[in-house]
Amino acid sequence: MQANQLKAALADSQYRAIILSYADANHYLAGALDTDGNYHILSDNNDTLKPFNSLREAECALVELGATQALLKMQSAYEEIGPSDFCGDGISNMEIRQLKRAGSTV
């Protein structure tokens, strides 16, 4: 989902911002989760997923698109060795706080 589409989706109460982190991956994905459980991940103009090098970069991208909070879904390598009901689904709430830029009066 391209940035302008994701921005519109995040303004809709049917979507929640989400950041995904997968075991053994050195990047994060940012996007939205709809009420049916479908992911809509931020992509570029060529529909290529846009990875972020840090959790903070992913947070900032979502803040720029209007998100004020997000879900963080982290997959752990340990989930592969145990039953899913033991580890849960790995989703936790995370609040995104928009930081003021240097020189900003807001």
A tleap script that builds the chain and sets N, CA, C and O, in Angstrom:
source leaprc.protein.ff14SB
mol = sequence {
  NMET GLN ALA ASN GLN LEU LYS ALA ALA LEU
  ALA ASP SER GLN TYR ARG ALA ILE ILE LEU
  SER TYR ALA ASP ALA ASN HIE TYR LEU ALA
  GLY ALA LEU ASP THR ASP GLY ASN TYR HIE
  ILE LEU SER ASP ASN ASN ASP THR LEU LYS
  PRO PHE ASN SER LEU ARG GLU ALA GLU CYS
  ALA LEU VAL GLU LEU GLY ALA THR GLN ALA
  LEU LEU LYS MET GLN SER ALA TYR GLU GLU
  ILE GLY PRO SER ASP PHE CYS GLY ASP GLY
  ILE SER ASN MET GLU ILE ARG GLN LEU LYS
  ARG ALA GLY SER THR CVAL
}
set mol.1.N position { 0.856 -1.171 0.000 }
set mol.1.CA position { 0.000 0.000 0.000 }
set mol.1.C position { 0.901 1.232 0.000 }
set mol.1.O position { 1.785 1.364 0.846 }
set mol.2.N position { 0.676 2.110 -0.930 }
set mol.2.CA position { 1.485 3.312 -1.032 }
set mol.2.C position { 1.113 4.305 0.062 }
set mol.2.O position { 0.036 4.220 0.652 }
set mol.3.N position { 2.019 5.250 0.328 }
set mol.3.CA position { 1.886 6.163 1.460 }
set mol.3.C position { 0.547 6.905 1.475 }
set mol.3.O position { -0.086 6.999 2.527 }
set mol.4.N position { 0.109 7.425 0.344 }
set mol.4.CA position { -1.155 8.180 0.334 }
set mol.4.C position { -2.348 7.280 0.652 }
set mol.4.O position { -3.298 7.717 1.302 }
set mol.5.N position { -2.303 6.026 0.198 }
set mol.5.CA position { -3.375 5.076 0.505 }
set mol.5.C position { -3.347 4.685 1.987 }
set mol.5.O position { -4.390 4.578 2.632 }
set mol.6.N position { -2.141 4.477 2.511 }
set mol.6.CA position { -2.012 4.107 3.917 }
set mol.6.C position { -2.469 5.251 4.821 }
set mol.6.O position { -3.096 5.015 5.853 }
set mol.7.N position { -2.159 6.476 4.440 }
set mol.7.CA position { -2.595 7.642 5.216 }
set mol.7.C position { -4.121 7.696 5.287 }
set mol.7.O position { -4.689 7.941 6.351 }
set mol.8.N position { -4.773 7.468 4.165 }
set mol.8.CA position { -6.241 7.449 4.142 }
set mol.8.C position { -6.786 6.292 4.972 }
set mol.8.O position { -7.785 6.449 5.675 }
set mol.9.N position { -6.143 5.144 4.895 }
set mol.9.CA position { -6.593 3.979 5.663 }
set mol.9.C position { -6.468 4.241 7.164 }
set mol.9.O position { -7.357 3.880 7.935 }
set mol.10.N position { -5.372 4.866 7.576 }
set mol.10.CA position { -5.168 5.129 9.003 }
set mol.10.C position { -6.166 6.139 9.559 }
set mol.10.O position { -6.409 6.177 10.765 }
set mol.11.N position { -6.739 6.952 8.683 }
set mol.11.CA position { -7.768 7.898 9.110 }
set mol.11.C position { -9.115 7.197 9.311 }
set mol.11.O position { -10.029 7.764 9.910 }
set mol.12.N position { -9.233 5.978 8.813 }
set mol.12.CA position { -10.452 5.171 8.911 }
set mol.12.C position { -10.365 4.291 10.156 }
set mol.12.O position { -9.340 3.653 10.396 }
set mol.13.N position { -11.427 4.255 10.938 }
set mol.13.CA position { -11.415 3.467 12.175 }
set mol.13.C position { -11.378 1.964 11.928 }
set mol.13.O position { -11.227 1.192 12.875 }
set mol.14.N position { -11.511 1.534 10.679 }
set mol.14.CA position { -11.445 0.110 10.345 }
set mol.14.C position { -9.999 -0.395 10.281 }
set mol.14.O position { -9.771 -1.597 10.150 }
set mol.15.N position { -9.029 0.508 10.373 }
set mol.15.CA position { -7.618 0.153 10.260 }
set mol.15.C position { -6.858 0.609 11.498 }
set mol.15.O position { -7.166 1.648 12.082 }
set mol.16.N position { -5.859 -0.182 11.892 }
set mol.16.CA position { -4.955 0.181 12.985 }
set mol.16.C position { -3.528 0.116 12.467 }
set mol.16.O position { -3.167 -0.791 11.717 }
set mol.17.N position { -2.732 1.077 12.871 }
set mol.17.CA position { -1.324 1.064 12.475 }
set mol.17.C position { -0.640 -0.137 13.114 }
set mol.17.O position { -0.969 -0.528 14.234 }
set mol.18.N position { 0.314 -0.720 12.391 }
set mol.18.CA position { 1.033 -1.875 12.904 }
set mol.18.C position { 2.473 -1.841 12.405 }
set mol.18.O position { 2.757 -1.380 11.300 }
set mol.19.N position { 3.373 -2.341 13.248 }
set mol.19.CA position { 4.771 -2.526 12.880 }
set mol.19.C position { 5.066 -4.004 13.069 }
set mol.19.O position { 4.745 -4.586 14.105 }
set mol.20.N position { 5.679 -4.604 12.058 }
set mol.20.CA position { 5.995 -6.029 12.095 }
set mol.20.C position { 7.504 -6.229 12.196 }
set mol.20.O position { 8.287 -5.569 11.513 }
set mol.21.N position { 7.883 -7.152 13.061 }
set mol.21.CA position { 9.277 -7.521 13.222 }
set mol.21.C position { 9.346 -9.038 13.219 }
set mol.21.O position { 8.697 -9.699 14.031 }
set mol.22.N position { 10.125 -9.583 12.314 }
set mol.22.CA position { 10.211 -11.034 12.184 }
set mol.22.C position { 11.552 -11.543 12.673 }
set mol.22.O position { 12.575 -10.875 12.520 }
set mol.23.N position { 11.541 -12.731 13.263 }
set mol.23.CA position { 12.752 -13.351 13.775 }
set mol.23.C position { 13.823 -13.397 12.696 }
set mol.23.O position { 13.547 -13.703 11.536 }
set mol.24.N position { 15.022 -13.094 13.091 }
set mol.24.CA position { 16.190 -13.136 12.211 }
set mol.24.C position { 16.160 -12.104 11.091 }
set mol.24.O position { 17.006 -12.156 10.198 }
set mol.25.N position { 15.232 -11.186 11.108 }
set mol.25.CA position { 15.204 -10.125 10.098 }
set mol.25.C position { 15.887 -8.888 10.675 }
set mol.25.O position { 15.749 -8.597 11.863 }
set mol.26.N position { 16.605 -8.178 9.854 }
set mol.26.CA position { 17.279 -6.968 10.331 }
set mol.26.C position { 16.524 -5.717 9.911 }
set mol.26.O position { 17.125 -4.654 9.750 }
set mol.27.N position { 15.215 -5.832 9.732 }
set mol.27.CA position { 14.407 -4.687 9.365 }
set mol.27.C position { 12.993 -4.827 9.946 }
set mol.27.O position { 12.613 -5.883 10.451 }
set mol.28.N position { 12.240 -3.750 9.860 }
set mol.28.CA position { 10.853 -3.693 10.319 }
set mol.28.C position { 9.976 -3.287 9.139 }
set mol.28.O position { 10.435 -2.606 8.222 }
set mol.29.N position { 8.719 -3.706 9.167 }
set mol.29.CA position { 7.742 -3.288 8.173 }
set mol.29.C position { 6.661 -2.492 8.889 }
set mol.29.O position { 6.301 -2.819 10.020 }
set mol.30.N position { 6.140 -1.453 8.246 }
set mol.30.CA position { 5.098 -0.610 8.822 }
set mol.30.C position { 3.888 -0.630 7.909 }
set mol.30.O position { 4.017 -0.719 6.688 }
set mol.31.N position { 2.720 -0.546 8.506 }
set mol.31.CA position { 1.511 -0.534 7.700 }
set mol.31.C position { 0.277 -0.462 8.557 }
set mol.31.O position { 0.266 0.179 9.608 }
set mol.32.N position { -0.780 -1.135 8.091 }
set mol.32.CA position { -2.057 -1.115 8.784 }
set mol.32.C position { -2.622 -2.532 8.829 }
set mol.32.O position { -2.311 -3.382 7.995 }
set mol.33.N position { -3.453 -2.743 9.821 }
set mol.33.CA position { -4.154 -4.011 10.013 }
set mol.33.C position { -5.639 -3.693 9.945 }
set mol.33.O position { -6.120 -2.821 10.669 }
set mol.34.N position { -6.381 -4.401 9.070 }
set mol.34.CA position { -7.819 -4.132 8.994 }
set mol.34.C position { -8.581 -5.046 9.954 }
set mol.34.O position { -7.988 -5.915 10.592 }
set mol.35.N position { -9.882 -4.848 10.052 }
set mol.35.CA position { -10.696 -5.595 11.014 }
set mol.35.C position { -10.816 -7.069 10.672 }
set mol.35.O position { -11.229 -7.866 11.515 }
set mol.36.N position { -10.461 -7.446 9.448 }
set mol.36.CA position { -10.468 -8.859 9.056 }
set mol.36.C position { -9.125 -9.537 9.318 }
set mol.36.O position { -8.964 -10.727 9.045 }
set mol.37.N position { -8.163 -8.781 9.846 }
set mol.37.CA position { -6.852 -9.344 10.139 }
set mol.37.C position { -5.882 -9.316 8.971 }
set mol.37.O position { -4.838 -9.967 9.020 }
set mol.38.N position { -6.208 -8.572 7.924 }
set mol.38.CA position { -5.332 -8.459 6.759 }
set mol.38.C position { -4.321 -7.328 6.964 }
set mol.38.O position { -4.654 -6.262 7.482 }
set mol.39.N position { -3.075 -7.585 6.543 }
set mol.39.CA position { -2.029 -6.575 6.627 }
set mol.39.C position { -1.976 -5.773 5.341 }
set mol.39.O position { -2.129 -6.322 4.250 }
set mol.40.N position { -1.760 -4.476 5.472 }
set mol.40.CA position { -1.580 -3.560 4.356 }
set mol.40.C position { -0.257 -2.843 4.627 }
set mol.40.O position { -0.213 -1.869 5.379 }
set mol.41.N position { 0.812 -3.327 4.012 }
set mol.41.CA position { 2.161 -2.874 4.338 }
set mol.41.C position { 2.595 -1.749 3.405 }
set mol.41.O position { 2.315 -1.774 2.206 }
set mol.42.N position { 3.279 -0.767 3.973 }
set mol.42.CA position { 3.764 0.386 3.225 }
set mol.42.C position { 4.722 -0.072 2.129 }
set mol.42.O position { 5.640 -0.854 2.374 }
set mol.43.N position { 4.490 0.429 0.918 }
set mol.43.CA position { 5.333 0.080 -0.228 }
set mol.43.C position { 5.650 1.337 -1.035 }
set mol.43.O position { 5.052 2.393 -0.828 }
set mol.44.N position { 6.593 1.203 -1.949 }
set mol.44.CA position { 6.962 2.327 -2.804 }
set mol.44.C position { 6.066 2.360 -4.052 }
set mol.44.O position { 5.100 1.605 -4.156 }
set mol.45.N position { 6.401 3.237 -4.983 }
set mol.45.CA position { 5.588 3.387 -6.200 }
set mol.45.C position { 5.583 2.149 -7.084 }
set mol.45.O position { 4.712 2.004 -7.941 }
set mol.46.N position { 6.550 1.252 -6.884 }
set mol.46.CA position { 6.623 0.010 -7.656 }
set mol.46.C position { 5.999 -1.165 -6.901 }
set mol.46.O position { 6.176 -2.318 -7.293 }
set mol.47.N position { 5.277 -0.878 -5.829 }
set mol.47.CA position { 4.657 -1.889 -4.971 }
set mol.47.C position { 5.668 -2.837 -4.331 }
set mol.47.O position { 5.357 -3.995 -4.056 }
set mol.48.N position { 6.872 -2.339 -4.099 }
set mol.48.CA position { 7.894 -3.088 -3.380 }
set mol.48.C position { 7.821 -2.685 -1.915 }
set mol.48.O position { 7.798 -1.496 -1.595 }
set mol.49.N position { 7.783 -3.679 -1.018 }
set mol.49.CA position { 7.701 -3.375 0.405 }
set mol.49.C position { 8.841 -2.461 0.820 }
set mol.49.O position { 9.968 -2.588 0.340 }
set mol.50.N position { 8.526 -1.537 1.723 }
set mol.50.CA position { 9.513 -0.558 2.170 }
set mol.50.C position { 9.987 -0.946 3.578 }
set mol.50.O position { 9.278 -0.688 4.551 }
set mol.51.N position { 11.166 -1.558 3.704 }
set mol.51.CA position { 11.667 -1.931 5.022 }
set mol.51.C position { 12.314 -0.746 5.735 }
set mol.51.O position { 12.801 0.187 5.097 }
set mol.52.N position { 12.312 -0.799 7.069 }
set mol.52.CA position { 12.945 0.230 7.889 }
set mol.52.C position { 14.043 -0.420 8.706 }
set mol.52.O position { 13.895 -1.555 9.158 }
set mol.53.N position { 15.143 0.290 8.899 }
set mol.53.CA position { 16.298 -0.259 9.602 }
set mol.53.C position { 16.130 -0.327 11.108 }
set mol.53.O position { 16.853 -1.059 11.783 }
set mol.54.N position { 15.175 0.436 11.643 }
set mol.54.CA position { 14.978 0.435 13.089 }
set mol.54.C position { 13.498 0.613 13.405 }
set mol.54.O position { 12.706 1.050 12.569 }
set mol.55.N position { 13.158 0.264 14.623 }
set mol.55.CA position { 11.797 0.464 15.098 }
set mol.55.C position { 11.453 1.948 15.070 }
set mol.55.O position { 10.334 2.318 14.713 }
set mol.56.N position { 12.398 2.794 15.440 }
set mol.56.CA position { 12.167 4.242 15.459 }
set mol.56.C position { 11.859 4.770 14.051 }
set mol.56.O position { 10.980 5.616 13.893 }
set mol.57.N position { 12.571 4.282 13.032 }
set mol.57.CA position { 12.281 4.712 11.659 }
set mol.57.C position { 10.867 4.329 11.254 }
set mol.57.O position { 10.170 5.118 10.617 }
set mol.58.N position { 10.439 3.132 11.615 }
set mol.58.CA position { 9.080 2.687 11.293 }
set mol.58.C position { 8.051 3.540 12.023 }
set mol.58.O position { 7.031 3.913 11.444 }
set mol.59.N position { 8.316 3.854 13.302 }
set mol.59.CA position { 7.415 4.719 14.073 }
set mol.59.C position { 7.271 6.079 13.398 }
set mol.59.O position { 6.158 6.576 13.226 }
set mol.60.N position { 8.398 6.680 13.017 }
set mol.60.CA position { 8.372 8.011 12.399 }
set mol.60.C position { 7.587 8.004 11.088 }
set mol.60.O position { 6.864 8.956 10.793 }
set mol.61.N position { 7.724 6.947 10.311 }
set mol.61.CA position { 6.974 6.855 9.052 }
set mol.61.C position { 5.479 6.823 9.321 }
set mol.61.O position { 4.707 7.464 8.609 }
set mol.62.N position { 5.063 6.078 10.347 }
set mol.62.CA position { 3.634 6.017 10.681 }
set mol.62.C position { 3.136 7.341 11.242 }
set mol.62.O position { 2.010 7.746 10.954 }
set mol.63.N position { 3.959 8.024 12.043 }
set mol.63.CA position { 3.572 9.333 12.583 }
set mol.63.C position { 3.348 10.316 11.442 }
set mol.63.O position { 2.390 11.088 11.463 }
set mol.64.N position { 4.235 10.289 10.438 }
set mol.64.CA position { 4.089 11.180 9.282 }
set mol.64.C position { 2.793 10.915 8.528 }
set mol.64.O position { 2.281 11.803 7.846 }
set mol.65.N position { 2.258 9.698 8.643 }
set mol.65.CA position { 1.013 9.342 7.959 }
set mol.65.C position { -0.206 9.530 8.859 }
set mol.65.O position { -1.320 9.176 8.475 }
set mol.66.N position { 0.001 10.085 10.056 }
set mol.66.CA position { -1.118 10.421 10.925 }
set mol.66.C position { -1.383 9.471 12.070 }
set mol.66.O position { -2.332 9.689 12.823 }
set mol.67.N position { -0.592 8.428 12.238 }
set mol.67.CA position { -0.818 7.486 13.340 }
set mol.67.C position { -0.374 8.101 14.663 }
set mol.67.O position { 0.628 8.813 14.721 }
set mol.68.N position { -1.124 7.820 15.715 }
set mol.68.CA position { -0.750 8.265 17.052 }
set mol.68.C position { -0.430 7.088 17.960 }
set mol.68.O position { 0.157 7.267 19.027 }
set mol.69.N position { -0.807 5.898 17.550 }
set mol.69.CA position { -0.454 4.680 18.267 }
set mol.69.C position { -0.443 3.533 17.275 }
set mol.69.O position { -1.006 3.626 16.184 }
set mol.70.N position { 0.207 2.449 17.675 }
set mol.70.CA position { 0.317 1.315 16.762 }
set mol.70.C position { 0.414 0.023 17.547 }
set mol.70.O position { 0.732 0.014 18.736 }
set mol.71.N position { 0.134 -1.064 16.856 }
set mol.71.CA position { 0.407 -2.384 17.395 }
set mol.71.C position { 1.808 -2.766 16.954 }
set mol.71.O position { 2.243 -2.410 15.860 }
set mol.72.N position { 2.504 -3.486 17.802 }
set mol.72.CA position { 3.806 -4.025 17.443 }
set mol.72.C position { 3.684 -5.529 17.487 }
set mol.72.O position { 3.355 -6.100 18.526 }
set mol.73.N position { 3.946 -6.177 16.362 }
set mol.73.CA position { 3.906 -7.641 16.308 }
set mol.73.C position { 5.324 -8.124 16.079 }
set mol.73.O position { 5.945 -7.847 15.052 }
set mol.74.N position { 5.810 -8.845 17.055 }
set mol.74.CA position { 7.171 -9.369 16.970 }
set mol.74.C position { 7.114 -10.884 16.950 }
set mol.74.O position { 6.503 -11.506 17.820 }
set mol.75.N position { 7.748 -11.466 15.963 }
set mol.75.CA position { 7.853 -12.919 15.906 }
set mol.75.C position { 9.207 -13.297 16.476 }
set mol.75.O position { 10.240 -12.766 16.067 }
set mol.76.N position { 9.189 -14.204 17.408 }
set mol.76.CA position { 10.410 -14.664 18.037 }
set mol.76.C position { 10.795 -16.027 17.475 }
set mol.76.O position { 9.932 -16.815 17.088 }
set mol.77.N position { 12.077 -16.294 17.434 }
set mol.77.CA position { 12.539 -17.608 17.003 }
set mol.77.C position { 12.035 -18.687 17.957 }
set mol.77.O position { 11.902 -19.845 17.559 }
set mol.78.N position { 11.755 -18.331 19.194 }
set mol.78.CA position { 11.281 -19.294 20.188 }
set mol.78.C position { 9.869 -19.777 19.895 }
set mol.78.O position { 9.489 -20.855 20.351 }
set mol.79.N position { 9.079 -19.010 19.148 }
set mol.79.CA position { 7.727 -19.434 18.804 }
set mol.79.C position { 7.740 -20.689 17.940 }
set mol.79.O position { 6.766 -21.441 17.921 }
set mol.80.N position { 8.837 -20.918 17.227 }
set mol.80.CA position { 8.928 -22.081 16.352 }
set mol.80.C position { 9.160 -23.379 17.119 }
set mol.80.O position { 8.911 -24.461 16.588 }
set mol.81.N position { 9.632 -23.286 18.361 }
set mol.81.CA position { 9.953 -24.500 19.094 }
set mol.81.C position { 8.918 -24.870 20.146 }
set mol.81.O position { 9.055 -25.902 20.804 }
set mol.82.N position { 7.899 -24.059 20.316 }
set mol.82.CA position { 6.887 -24.341 21.325 }
set mol.82.C position { 5.493 -24.145 20.791 }
set mol.82.O position { 5.311 -23.579 19.713 }
set mol.83.N position { 4.502 -24.609 21.532 }
set mol.83.CA position { 3.108 -24.433 21.101 }
set mol.83.C position { 2.723 -22.961 21.096 }
set mol.83.O position { 3.175 -22.184 21.937 }
set mol.84.N position { 1.884 -22.592 20.140 }
set mol.84.CA position { 1.513 -21.186 20.002 }
set mol.84.C position { 0.723 -20.674 21.199 }
set mol.84.O position { 0.774 -19.482 21.500 }
set mol.85.N position { -0.015 -21.557 21.893 }
set mol.85.CA position { -0.785 -21.076 23.040 }
set mol.85.C position { 0.123 -20.769 24.233 }
set mol.85.O position { -0.292 -20.065 25.153 }
set mol.86.N position { 1.344 -21.284 24.230 }
set mol.86.CA position { 2.291 -20.992 25.302 }
set mol.86.C position { 2.862 -19.585 25.147 }
set mol.86.O position { 2.997 -18.852 26.126 }
set mol.87.N position { 3.192 -19.220 23.926 }
set mol.87.CA position { 3.840 -17.934 23.673 }
set mol.87.C position { 2.848 -16.828 23.335 }
set mol.87.O position { 3.217 -15.653 23.364 }
set mol.88.N position { 1.635 -17.157 23.023 }
set mol.88.CA position { 0.664 -16.154 22.614 }
set mol.88.C position { 0.881 -15.758 21.167 }
set mol.88.O position { 1.646 -16.403 20.448 }
set mol.89.N position { 0.209 -14.697 20.737 }
set mol.89.CA position { 0.315 -14.299 19.337 }
set mol.89.C position { 1.389 -13.257 19.100 }
set mol.89.O position { 1.609 -12.849 17.959 }
set mol.90.N position { 2.054 -12.822 20.139 }
set mol.90.CA position { 3.166 -11.890 19.966 }
set mol.90.C position { 2.765 -10.468 19.666 }
set mol.90.O position { 3.612 -9.681 19.244 }
set mol.91.N position { 1.517 -10.100 19.861 }
set mol.91.CA position { 1.090 -8.727 19.600 }
set mol.91.C position { 1.003 -7.976 20.917 }
set mol.91.O position { 0.392 -8.447 21.876 }
set mol.92.N position { 1.618 -6.811 20.950 }
set mol.92.CA position { 1.506 -5.963 22.132 }
set mol.92.C position { 1.231 -4.539 21.675 }
set mol.92.O position { 1.646 -4.138 20.587 }
set mol.93.N position { 0.533 -3.780 22.504 }
set mol.93.CA position { 0.247 -2.391 22.175 }
set mol.93.C position { 1.493 -1.557 22.378 }
set mol.93.O position { 2.239 -1.754 23.337 }
set mol.94.N position { 1.708 -0.635 21.480 }
set mol.94.CA position { 2.826 0.280 21.591 }
set mol.94.C position { 2.316 1.669 21.250 }
set mol.94.O position { 1.657 1.855 20.227 }
set mol.95.N position { 2.611 2.634 22.085 }
set mol.95.CA position { 2.210 4.004 21.806 }
set mol.95.C position { 3.317 4.699 21.037 }
set mol.95.O position { 4.486 4.637 21.418 }
set mol.96.N position { 2.945 5.352 19.964 }
set mol.96.CA position { 3.891 6.159 19.197 }
set mol.96.C position { 3.743 7.590 19.678 }
set mol.96.O position { 2.649 8.154 19.651 }
set mol.97.N position { 4.837 8.169 20.113 }
set mol.97.CA position { 4.824 9.564 20.550 }
set mol.97.C position { 5.556 10.399 19.526 }
set mol.97.O position { 6.698 10.116 19.165 }
set mol.98.N position { 4.893 11.411 19.074 }
set mol.98.CA position { 5.502 12.295 18.074 }
set mol.98.C position { 6.430 13.272 18.784 }
set mol.98.O position { 5.998 14.008 19.671 }
set mol.99.N position { 7.684 13.280 18.404 }
set mol.99.CA position { 8.670 14.159 19.007 }
set mol.99.C position { 8.663 15.491 18.286 }
set mol.99.O position { 8.460 15.553 17.074 }
set mol.100.N position { 8.889 16.568 19.048 }
set mol.100.CA position { 8.983 17.887 18.427 }
set mol.100.C position { 10.306 17.990 17.689 }
set mol.100.O position { 11.327 17.476 18.146 }
set mol.101.N position { 10.278 18.639 16.577 }
set mol.101.CA position { 11.512 18.900 15.830 }
set mol.101.C position { 12.226 20.084 16.434 }
set mol.101.O position { 11.596 20.953 17.037 }
set mol.102.N position { 13.517 20.127 16.279 }
set mol.102.CA position { 14.313 21.235 16.803 }
set mol.102.C position { 13.774 22.553 16.238 }
set mol.102.O position { 13.565 22.685 15.033 }
set mol.103.N position { 13.555 23.515 17.123 }
set mol.103.CA position { 13.062 24.817 16.713 }
set mol.103.C position { 11.557 24.895 16.573 }
set mol.103.O position { 11.027 25.963 16.269 }
set mol.104.N position { 10.843 23.778 16.790 }
set mol.104.CA position { 9.386 23.774 16.668 }
set mol.104.C position { 8.758 24.401 17.896 }
set mol.104.O position { 9.226 24.195 19.016 }
set mol.105.N position { 7.707 25.161 17.688 }
set mol.105.CA position { 6.999 25.782 18.806 }
set mol.105.C position { 5.766 25.005 19.184 }
set mol.105.O position { 5.078 25.353 20.144 }
set mol.106.N position { 5.479 23.950 18.436 }
set mol.106.CA position { 4.285 23.137 18.712 }
set mol.106.C position { 4.584 22.111 19.770 }
set mol.106.O position { 3.707 21.331 20.140 }
savepdb mol mol.pdb
quit
